Amino acid sequence: MTSRYTTARNAWMPHPTRGNVEVVLRRPSVWSDQPYSSHVATVADSLPGLAGHFYNDSTRYWLLADMNPAIECPDDLEYGTVVHVPIIQS
């Protein structure tokens, strides 16, 4: 199985503590009809960690990344950032 971002463009961006990091330039999905809940990030949060908490699967962090395109790096959430968490029907 290949990544959904295999054909996406990449770019190098400055990171406050890691120098330059490579990021995927994602095209945000259209979530206009998607129900979601909100979560205020704590100092310990990351998108994979939140995906593990909300979906019991940290590899589904891309659901959060797609719905929150302003979050550039999944591991670096600023304290107090409001994260929209898509409600996925089983």
N, C-alpha and C positions, 0 to 999 in steps of 0.2 A: 504494500500500500504506500503510495507516495503522499507527500505532504500537500495540503491544499495551497501552500505558498510556493511550490516548486517553480512556477513560472512568474512569480511576483518579482518586481524590481527591488533591489537592495540599495542602500546608501549608507555612508559612514557619517555619524553624528557625534558631536562632543558629548561626553557624559561627565557629570560633576566629579566622580571619583575614579572612573575607569579609563580615562583618556578618551580616545575615539572608539565607538562601538558600532558594529554593523547592525542595521535595523531593516526590517521588511517594510516596504511602502505598501500597506494594504489598502485595498479599496473597500471602504466600509459597506457592509450589507445594509439593506433598507429594513429598518426595524419599526416602521411606523405603526404596525398592528401588534407588535410583540408586547405582551404583558411583562412587566418587570417589577422587581422590588428594588429598594435602594439600600446600600450599605455604606456607612461612613468608615473609611479606612483608618486603621490603627497603625502604630509604628511597626508592628510585626507583620502586616498584611502584604501579600503579593497576589497577582492574578492566579498563578497555579495553586497557591494556598487557599484562596477563596473558592476556586473550582473544586478543590478537594472537599471543602466544607459544604458547599451548596449542592454539588453533584456527585460526591463520593468518587471523583475521578479528576486528579489534578491535570491530566493531559487535555481536559476540555476547557482549559483557560482561554482558548481562542474564542469561545462563545462570549466571554467577558470582554476580550480585546476587540472583537467586532462591534459590540454594542457601545464601547467606550473608546472611540478612535482618538480622543485627546490624550489617552494614556499611551505614551510612546514605548515604554519598556515594561514588560510584564512583571519584572522583579522589583521595580522601584515605584511604589505608590507613595505619594506624599501623604503625611498624616492629615486627616480631615477631608481628603478627596472623596466626593460622593461617587460611588461605583454603582452603575445600573446593572442589576443581575437579572438576565432573562429567566422567566419562569418557563421551564420546559415541561411539557405534558408527557407523562410516561405512556 
